[in-house]
C-alpha cells in the first residue's frame, strides 16, 4: 500500500541534537573494542561513519532550488532500504573506528545548523528541512547501533532520547503505510498510534491492540525480528482479530 501523507510530528531541535550527539558518542567510544577485523563489523562501522558524515556533506552542498520541503522523516523511513552489512564497501576506510571518530568531529561542528527548521537540504527523497534530516540520522544510527550490538555481543547501548525518536518515527511510518483506526499500536512509554483500515474505535479499550517494548519495535519495524519470533518470546502482544494483520505491513523500514 502506498504511503499516505500526514501532518509530520514535530521534534524539538534541542532533543534531536542531544539524542544524536549522545548516540554518536556511545558508538564512537565503543568502536575500537568491537572487533573491527571482522568483515561484517568493519562494514557496519563504515556505514555508521557514513551516516554520521551525511549531515556535514549535505550542508556543504548547494541548497535545493525548492523553497518548501517535500520529504520528512516518515517518507524517508518508508522509502529507505538500508544496505545489508554482509560485505565490505568499496569505499570502506582502512580504519573504520577512526573514521567514526573523524565523522563525529565533523558532525559536532555543524550540528547547530543541522537542527534548524529554516534550512533546506537536497535529498534523494526530495528537499528536506535540516532538522528533519537530522531526525533521520538519529533513527538510522539507533538501528545501526543495535545491529552492532547484536553482531558483536558487545553491550553497545541505545541512548533513551535516540530510542524514543526512532520509536516514534517508525510508528508514524506504520500509521502512514497502513492508515486507519481499527488497531492501536502501543510502544510504551514513547508512542501509541492508530492504524489499519476497518471499524473505527472511538471509546474505551480498543478491540485490536498490538503492544511491545521500544527495542522489539525497532527490530520489528526494520525487519530484524520476525513477528512470530517476537510473539513467541512474549515481547509482542497482539489482541483482537485484526491485530495480527499488522504483521503483513512490516517492515516499515529496511
Beta strands, then each sheet from edge to edge (+ up, - down):
strand 1: 120-121
strand 2: 128-129
strand 3: 183-187
strand 4: 191-195
strand 5: 209-212
strand 6: 236-239
sheet 1: 1+ 2-
sheet 2: 4+ 3- 5- 6+
end
